[in-house]
């Protein structure tokens, strides 16, 4: 038993070390703002379109709402790791003939651990992406002060990561509050390569923006029985407006030498106030129906660039889950579960006076190992974002998320909470 336990924990440690990942999946809109903001929580709610403001679980880490951690099972610790594969197809009038219209990648996206620290207190720490930037495009550019045009290639990489410590506190029999303390950090990098017959060698300009600051999310949940068969849960979260400190640097080089390096300025990128709410109805502890809404006040940031601006965003999602339980003395254990969900959202980006929309469907399945305390979760998401109108690019994508969850005793004797 000890050998098996140490082997499993070694696997999770290796998975966490792979968190720094390659990015092969190009996203043309990630050139704007802070990049593509991550909508997935990479947990049990993935198959329900990430619907989880009111979700509470004894056996899984649900970071959608930090108040949920007060529900964790006494005397157990949990470790979870998630990876995601993605394939995207692009269509639009601005795509060059013969260009690659598909991209794909796989990355490890989340590693987290959680415990029930006291009868009224659950806690979790982890790391996951907050936003990603990855794009490549080409065009013509005029050399300043001349009538000469040259070819320009642009490549962008990077993103913002999120290291978090979430805590949930139970107050009485029907109410829980929580706070999520996160440290956001990362960089957005753009490389411009100029080439042409008028240039004796390539000129490469690399611009980097380093971002960092703390960010807090507050949550609450109310839960109670409606009848002998039905339970209800209500949840809500709120995040205040936060400034991410930004340091800009620029390096100009040729193919053989560095010409100039400067830290050009220090300023900030502002994250908006965010509000979320959710509802979950459960019948006989087996069938759950849930719905979420989230709103972000990006218009208050007043950010605008050439052909684009940031605007208020919102997201609706709904999901259903059916669990199959089995008697295993002295308790019931969950043998497997099935999920489905739908979502519709308006992005925080308006490009060419067109607010980007994101919509899709999800499916999920999970099951427990017969020989260990490992659980396996698989979520599938099919969706589309953007439009071909106004010379924009439409993305049609498929994502598959794999999550491993391991639980075991962290108190083998002594304190018991129930």
C-alpha positions as CSV (number, residue, x, y, z in Angstrom):
1,X,0.0,0.0,0.0
2,X,2.8,2.4,0.9
3,X,4.6,1.7,-2.4
4,X,1.5,2.3,-4.4
5,X,0.8,5.6,-2.5
6,X,4.4,6.9,-3.1
7,X,4.2,5.9,-6.8
8,X,1.0,7.8,-7.3
9,X,2.4,10.9,-5.6
10,X,5.5,10.7,-7.7
11,X,3.4,10.8,-10.8
12,X,1.6,13.9,-9.6
13,X,5.0,15.6,-8.8
14,X,6.2,14.9,-12.4
15,X,3.0,16.3,-13.8
16,X,3.3,19.5,-11.8
17,X,6.9,19.9,-13.1
18,X,5.5,19.9,-16.7
19,X,3.4,23.0,-16.0
20,X,5.7,25.3,-18.0
21,X,4.5,24.3,-21.4
22,X,5.0,24.7,-25.1
23,X,2.3,26.7,-27.0
24,X,1.5,25.4,-30.5
25,X,-2.1,26.4,-30.6
26,X,-2.3,29.8,-32.3
27,X,-5.0,32.2,-31.3
28,X,-5.2,35.3,-33.5
29,X,-7.2,37.4,-30.9
30,X,-4.6,36.8,-28.1
31,X,-2.6,39.6,-29.6
32,X,-5.0,42.0,-27.9
33,X,-5.5,42.9,-24.3
34,X,-4.0,40.5,-21.8
35,X,-4.4,37.5,-24.2
36,X,-7.1,34.8,-24.1
37,X,-8.5,34.7,-20.6
38,X,-8.9,31.1,-19.4
39,X,-12.6,30.1,-18.9
40,X,-11.9,26.6,-17.8
41,X,-11.3,25.5,-14.2
42,X,-9.8,22.1,-15.2
43,X,-11.7,20.2,-12.5
44,X,-14.9,18.2,-12.1
45,X,-17.1,20.9,-13.6
46,X,-15.3,20.7,-17.0
47,X,-18.0,18.4,-18.4
48,X,-20.7,20.8,-17.2
49,X,-19.4,23.8,-19.2
50,X,-17.5,24.8,-16.0
51,X,-20.7,25.5,-14.2
52,X,-19.8,25.5,-10.5
53,X,-20.6,28.7,-8.5
54,X,-23.0,26.6,-6.3
55,X,-21.2,23.3,-6.7
56,X,-20.1,21.6,-3.4
57,X,-18.1,18.3,-3.3
58,X,-16.6,16.2,-0.5
59,X,-14.2,14.4,-2.8
60,X,-13.0,16.9,-5.5
61,X,-11.4,20.4,-5.4
62,X,-13.9,22.9,-6.9
63,X,-12.1,26.3,-7.2
64,X,-15.0,27.9,-9.1
65,X,-16.1,29.3,-5.7
66,X,-13.6,29.3,-2.7
67,X,-16.6,28.8,-0.3
68,X,-17.0,25.2,-1.6
69,X,-13.9,23.9,0.2
70,X,-15.7,23.8,3.5
71,X,-17.5,20.7,2.1
72,X,-14.3,18.6,1.8
73,X,-14.3,15.3,3.6
74,X,-12.8,15.2,7.1
75,X,-9.4,13.7,7.6
76,X,-8.6,13.4,3.9
77,X,-6.2,15.2,1.6
78,X,-6.6,15.5,-2.1
79,X,-4.2,16.0,-5.0
80,X,-5.4,16.8,-8.6
81,X,-3.6,17.4,-11.9
82,X,-5.2,18.3,-15.2
83,X,-4.0,18.4,-18.8
84,X,-5.8,19.5,-22.0
85,X,-5.5,18.8,-25.7
86,X,-6.9,21.3,-28.2
87,X,-7.4,21.4,-31.9
88,X,-8.6,24.6,-33.7
89,X,-9.7,25.2,-37.3
90,X,-9.6,28.8,-38.7
91,X,-11.7,30.4,-41.5
92,X,-11.8,34.0,-42.8
93,X,-11.2,36.2,-45.8
94,X,-7.9,37.5,-44.4
95,X,-6.2,34.1,-44.2
96,X,-3.5,33.8,-46.9
97,X,-4.0,31.1,-49.5
98,X,-2.1,27.9,-48.6
99,X,-1.7,29.0,-45.0
100,X,-2.1,26.4,-42.2
101,X,-5.7,26.7,-41.1
102,X,-5.4,24.2,-38.2
103,X,-3.4,24.1,-35.0
104,X,-3.2,21.6,-32.1
105,X,-1.4,21.2,-28.8
106,X,-1.4,19.4,-25.4
107,X,-0.4,21.0,-22.1
108,X,-0.6,20.3,-18.4
109,X,-2.7,23.1,-17.0
110,X,-3.4,22.6,-13.4
111,X,-1.9,21.1,-10.2
112,X,-3.6,21.5,-6.8
113,X,-3.7,20.1,-3.3
114,X,-6.4,20.4,-0.7
115,X,-7.2,19.4,2.9
116,X,-10.0,19.7,5.4
117,X,-8.0,21.7,8.0
118,X,-10.8,21.8,10.6
119,X,-14.4,20.8,10.8
120,X,-15.4,24.3,9.6
121,X,-12.4,25.0,7.3
122,X,-11.2,23.6,4.0
123,X,-8.1,24.8,2.2
124,X,-6.4,24.4,-1.2
125,X,-3.3,25.6,-3.0
126,X,-2.5,25.3,-6.7
127,X,-1.3,26.7,-10.0
128,X,-3.1,27.2,-13.3
129,X,-3.1,29.6,-16.3
130,X,-5.0,32.9,-16.0
131,X,-4.5,34.0,-19.7
132,X,-2.4,32.9,-22.7
133,X,-1.0,34.6,-25.7
134,X,0.1,32.8,-28.9
135,X,-0.1,34.1,-32.4
136,X,1.7,34.6,-35.7
137,X,0.9,36.7,-38.7
138,X,2.7,38.6,-41.6
139,X,2.2,41.8,-43.5
140,X,3.9,44.8,-45.1
141,X,5.3,47.7,-43.1
142,X,6.6,51.0,-44.3
143,X,10.1,52.2,-43.0
144,X,9.5,55.4,-41.1
145,X,10.5,58.5,-43.1
146,X,10.7,56.7,-46.4
147,X,8.4,55.3,-49.1
148,X,10.0,51.9,-48.8
149,X,7.9,48.9,-47.7
150,X,9.3,45.7,-46.3
151,X,7.9,42.4,-45.1
152,X,7.2,42.0,-41.4
153,X,6.6,38.8,-39.5
154,X,5.0,39.0,-36.0
155,X,5.1,36.2,-33.4
156,X,3.6,36.4,-29.9
157,X,4.0,34.0,-26.9
158,X,3.5,34.1,-23.2
159,X,0.7,34.6,-20.8
160,X,-0.2,35.1,-17.1
161,X,-0.1,32.3,-14.6
162,X,-2.1,32.1,-11.3
163,X,-0.7,30.7,-8.1
164,X,-3.6,30.5,-5.6
165,X,-4.4,29.7,-1.9
166,X,-8.2,29.3,-1.5
167,X,-10.0,28.8,1.8
168,X,-13.6,28.1,2.6
169,X,-15.3,28.5,6.0
170,X,-18.6,27.0,7.1
171,X,-20.8,29.2,9.2
172,X,-23.7,27.3,10.8
173,X,-25.5,24.5,9.0
174,X,-26.4,26.2,5.8
175,X,-23.9,28.9,4.9
176,X,-20.2,29.0,3.8
177,X,-17.9,31.9,2.9
178,X,-14.5,31.8,1.1
179,X,-11.6,33.8,0.0
180,X,-9.2,33.1,-2.9
181,X,-5.8,34.8,-2.7
182,X,-3.9,34.6,-6.0
183,X,-0.6,35.9,-7.2
184,X,-0.7,36.6,-10.9
185,X,2.6,36.8,-12.8
186,X,3.9,36.3,-16.4
187,X,4.9,38.0,-19.5
188,X,3.5,38.9,-23.0
189,X,6.2,38.7,-25.6
190,X,6.1,40.0,-29.2
191,X,8.8,39.6,-31.8
192,X,8.8,41.6,-35.1
193,X,11.1,40.5,-37.9
194,X,11.7,42.8,-40.8
195,X,13.1,41.4,-44.0
196,X,13.3,42.8,-47.5
197,X,15.5,43.6,-50.5
198,X,16.2,47.1,-49.0
199,X,17.6,45.6,-45.8
200,X,21.1,44.1,-45.8
201,X,20.1,41.8,-42.9
202,X,17.0,41.0,-40.8
203,X,16.0,43.5,-38.1
204,X,14.4,41.9,-35.0
205,X,12.5,43.9,-32.4
206,X,11.4,42.0,-29.3
207,X,8.9,43.7,-27.0
208,X,8.2,42.2,-23.5
209,X,5.6,43.1,-20.9
210,X,6.2,41.6,-17.4
211,X,3.0,41.5,-15.3
212,X,2.5,40.8,-11.6
213,X,0.3,41.5,-8.6
214,X,-2.0,39.9,-6.0
215,X,-5.6,39.3,-6.9
216,X,-8.5,38.3,-4.5
217,X,-11.8,36.6,-5.1
218,X,-14.5,36.3,-2.4
219,X,-17.3,33.8,-2.4
220,X,-20.4,32.6,-0.5
221,X,-22.7,29.6,-0.7
222,X,-26.1,28.8,0.8
223,X,-27.2,25.2,0.9
224,X,-30.3,23.5,2.3
225,X,-32.9,20.8,1.8
226,X,-36.0,21.7,-0.1
227,X,-37.8,18.4,0.4
228,X,-36.9,14.8,1.4
229,X,-35.6,14.3,-2.2
230,X,-34.4,17.7,-3.4
231,X,-31.5,19.9,-2.2
232,X,-30.7,23.5,-3.3
233,X,-27.5,25.5,-3.3
234,X,-26.9,29.1,-4.2
235,X,-23.5,30.6,-4.8
236,X,-21.9,33.9,-5.7
237,X,-18.4,35.3,-6.2
238,X,-16.9,38.8,-6.4
239,X,-13.5,40.2,-7.4
240,X,-12.5,43.8,-7.1
241,X,-10.7,45.8,-9.8
242,X,-7.0,45.1,-9.7
243,X,-4.0,46.7,-11.3
244,X,-1.3,44.3,-12.6
245,X,2.0,46.1,-12.5
246,X,3.6,46.1,-15.9
247,X,7.2,46.6,-16.9
248,X,7.9,47.1,-20.7
249,X,11.2,46.3,-22.3
250,X,12.4,46.4,-25.9
251,X,15.4,44.9,-27.6
252,X,16.4,45.6,-31.2
253,X,18.9,43.3,-32.9
254,X,20.1,42.1,-36.2
255,X,20.8,38.6,-37.2
256,X,24.3,39.0,-35.8
257,X,24.3,41.5,-32.9
258,X,22.1,43.4,-30.4
259,X,21.6,47.0,-31.4
260,X,19.7,48.4,-28.5
261,X,18.0,47.2,-25.2
262,X,15.8,49.5,-23.1
263,X,13.3,49.3,-20.3
264,X,10.8,51.6,-22.0
265,X,8.3,52.3,-19.3
266,X,6.5,51.1,-16.1
267,X,2.7,51.2,-15.9
268,X,-0.1,48.7,-15.2
269,X,-2.9,46.7,-16.9
270,X,-6.2,46.8,-15.0
271,X,-8.4,43.8,-14.4
272,X,-12.1,44.7,-13.9
273,X,-14.6,44.0,-11.2
274,X,-16.1,40.6,-11.7
275,X,-19.4,39.3,-10.3
276,X,-20.7,35.7,-10.6
277,X,-23.8,33.8,-9.4
278,X,-25.0,30.2,-9.6
279,X,-27.8,27.8,-8.7
280,X,-27.7,24.0,-8.2
281,X,-30.6,21.6,-7.6
282,X,-29.9,18.0,-6.6
283,X,-32.3,15.1,-6.4
284,X,-31.5,12.1,-4.2
285,X,-27.8,13.1,-4.2
286,X,-27.6,11.6,-7.7
287,X,-29.0,14.0,-10.3
288,X,-27.8,17.6,-10.3
289,X,-28.9,20.5,-12.5
290,X,-26.9,23.8,-12.3
291,X,-26.6,27.2,-14.0
292,X,-24.1,30.0,-13.7
293,X,-23.8,33.7,-14.8
294,X,-20.7,35.9,-14.7
295,X,-20.2,39.6,-15.6
296,X,-17.0,41.6,-16.0
297,X,-17.0,45.4,-16.1
298,X,-14.3,45.9,-18.7
299,X,-15.8,49.2,-20.0
300,X,-14.7,50.9,-16.8
301,X,-11.1,50.3,-17.8
302,X,-11.5,52.5,-20.9
303,X,-8.9,50.7,-23.0
304,X,-9.0,51.3,-26.7
305,X,-6.5,50.6,-29.5
306,X,-6.5,50.8,-33.3
307,X,-9.6,48.8,-34.5
308,X,-10.3,47.3,-31.1
309,X,-11.4,48.1,-27.5
310,X,-12.3,46.3,-24.3
311,X,-16.0,46.0,-23.5
312,X,-18.2,44.4,-20.8
313,X,-18.2,40.7,-21.0
314,X,-20.7,38.0,-19.7
315,X,-21.0,34.3,-19.7
316,X,-24.0,32.0,-19.2
317,X,-23.6,28.2,-18.6
318,X,-25.7,25.3,-17.6
319,X,-25.0,21.7,-16.8
320,X,-26.4,18.4,-15.7
321,X,-24.7,15.6,-13.8
322,X,-25.8,12.1,-12.9
323,X,-23.9,10.1,-10.3
324,X,-23.9,6.3,-9.7
325,X,-23.2,5.4,-6.1
326,X,-22.4,2.0,-4.6
327,X,-22.4,0.6,-1.1
328,X,-18.9,-0.1,0.3
329,X,-19.2,-0.6,4.0
330,X,-19.1,1.5,6.1
331,X,-19.9,4.2,3.5
332,X,-21.3,4.9,0.0
333,X,-18.7,5.5,-2.7
334,X,-19.3,7.1,-6.1
335,X,-18.6,4.6,-8.8
336,X,-19.0,6.8,-11.9
337,X,-20.7,10.0,-13.2
338,X,-21.9,11.5,-16.5
339,X,-22.2,15.2,-17.4
340,X,-23.4,17.5,-20.1
341,X,-23.4,21.3,-20.5
342,X,-23.8,24.3,-22.7
343,X,-22.4,27.8,-22.6
344,X,-22.7,31.2,-24.4
345,X,-20.5,34.2,-23.8
346,X,-19.6,37.7,-25.0
347,X,-15.9,38.2,-25.0
348,X,-14.1,41.3,-23.5
349,X,-12.9,42.2,-27.0
350,X,-14.6,44.3,-29.6
351,X,-12.7,44.2,-32.9
352,X,-13.9,46.2,-36.0
353,X,-17.0,47.1,-33.9
354,X,-17.9,43.5,-33.5
355,X,-17.9,42.0,-30.0
356,X,-16.5,38.4,-30.2
357,X,-18.9,35.6,-29.1
358,X,-17.9,32.2,-27.7
359,X,-20.4,29.3,-27.5
360,X,-20.4,25.5,-27.3
361,X,-21.4,22.3,-25.7
362,X,-19.6,19.9,-23.3
363,X,-19.7,16.3,-22.2
364,X,-18.0,14.6,-19.3
365,X,-17.5,11.3,-17.6
366,X,-15.6,10.2,-14.4
367,X,-15.0,6.9,-12.7
368,X,-13.1,5.6,-9.7
369,X,-10.3,3.1,-9.7
370,X,-11.1,-0.3,-8.3
371,X,-7.6,-0.8,-6.8
372,X,-6.7,2.6,-5.4
373,X,-8.2,5.9,-4.4
374,X,-7.5,7.4,-7.8
375,X,-10.3,8.9,-9.9
376,X,-10.3,9.7,-13.6
377,X,-12.2,12.6,-15.2
378,X,-12.6,13.3,-18.9
379,X,-14.3,16.4,-20.3
380,X,-15.0,17.2,-24.0
381,X,-15.8,20.7,-25.3
382,X,-16.8,21.6,-28.8
383,X,-17.3,25.3,-29.6
384,X,-16.7,28.3,-31.8
385,X,-15.5,31.9,-31.3
386,X,-15.5,34.9,-33.5
387,X,-17.0,35.5,-37.0
388,X,-16.0,35.8,-40.6
389,X,-17.8,39.2,-40.9
390,X,-15.9,42.4,-41.1
391,X,-12.6,40.6,-42.1
392,X,-12.4,38.8,-38.8
393,X,-11.4,35.2,-38.2
394,X,-13.7,32.4,-37.0
395,X,-12.3,29.7,-34.7
396,X,-13.9,26.3,-34.4
397,X,-12.3,24.2,-31.7
398,X,-12.4,21.0,-29.8
399,X,-10.9,20.5,-26.3
400,X,-10.4,17.4,-24.3
401,X,-9.5,17.7,-20.6
402,X,-8.0,14.9,-18.5
403,X,-8.0,15.1,-14.7
404,X,-6.4,12.7,-12.2
405,X,-7.7,13.0,-8.6
406,X,-6.0,11.2,-5.7
407,X,-7.3,11.2,-2.1
408,X,-6.0,9.6,1.1
409,X,-6.0,10.0,4.9
410,X,-3.9,12.8,6.3
411,X,-4.9,11.9,9.9
412,X,-4.5,8.2,10.5
413,X,-5.6,8.5,14.2
414,X,-6.5,11.0,16.8
415,X,-8.7,14.0,15.8
416,X,-12.1,13.2,14.4
417,X,-14.4,16.0,13.3
418,X,-17.7,14.1,13.1
